């Protein structure tokens, strides 16, 4: 993988609309380099499936973790399961009773 000190932005195939580059500039206004799929060594490829969102999540995760890409299309069921567990453990989901209490109290919870 080419080392870029200021930033990294991926383009999806030939669908370069510039949105990723514009967002990158807003978040971090430094020079960014745009790389295509062929520019990153060892980047797993999605086959003809509906796993594009999972691939994007994993690309981001591996890039931030500076890890070697070691997943592929055959791992998608396990990866989806893992993401569900990570989200359920780390993103609190209030119960129906807690949501109603929040609505009734204007989001202040149980003030009693």
N, C-alpha and C positions, 0 to 999 in steps of 0.2 A: 504494500500500500504506500502510495506516495505521501511523504510527510509534508504537511502544510501547516505553517506556524500560526497563521491568522484565522483560518476558517476553512470549512469544507461544506460543499453543497452538492447533492446528487440530483441529476436530472433523470427522469424516467423515460427511457427510449427516445423517441423523436418528439415527444410532447412538451418541449421546452416552451413554456408560456412566460417564463421569467418570474413567476410568483415566488418560487423558492429563493431566488436571488434577491428579490425585493424584500422579502420577509427577513432574510439574513442580514441585509443592510440596516433594517430598522432595529433588529435585536442587537447587532454588533457592527457598528459602522467602520469596518476595516476592510482592506482588500480581501475578497473571497475568490476561491477557485472553484469552478464547476467541473465535476468529474462525471463521466458516463460509466455504465456498467463495465465496459472493457478496460477502464482505467484503474480499477481496484483489483489487485491480485487475489485470487481465491474467493471472490464474492460468489456466494451461492446463487443459483439461478432458479427462478420460479418457472415451473412447467405450465401447461395449460390447465390451470386450476383457479380456484377462488381464494388463494392464500396470499394475495398481494399485500393486504394490511398486516398480516403476520410477518411477512418478509420485511416490510418497512420498519415495524417495531423491532425486529431482531437486528436489522442493519444498524439502527440507531443505538440499540443496547450494546452491541458489540463494539461499535465505534467509540462510544463514551467509555466503555470498560477497557478499551485498547486491547481487545481479545482477538485471537485468531478465529476466523469464521469456521465453525465446525458443525454447522447444521445444514440440512438439505430438505428437499420436498418430502422425503419419507418420514421426517421427524415432526411434521406439522401437527398431528393429533396430540403428541406429547407436549409440544410447545404451547398449543392452545390451552391444554389442561393446566400447564405450569402458570401461564399468564392469568388464568382464572383464579388460581390459588393465590398468586401474588396480590391481585386486586382485591379479592375477598378479605385477605388478611390485613391489607394496608389501607384500604379505603372504607371507612365506616359506612354502613348502610343502616340508617335508622329504621326501626320497626314501624308498622302502621300506627301503633299507639304513640310512638315518639313523634312521628310526622304530624299527627293530629294535634298533639300538645304544642308543638312548635307553631303550627298555624293559629291555634287558639290564643297563644301568648305573644304572637308577633315575633316568633323566633327566639324568645328569651328562655325557653325551656321551663323547667319547674322552679318557680320563684319561691315556693313555699318553704 
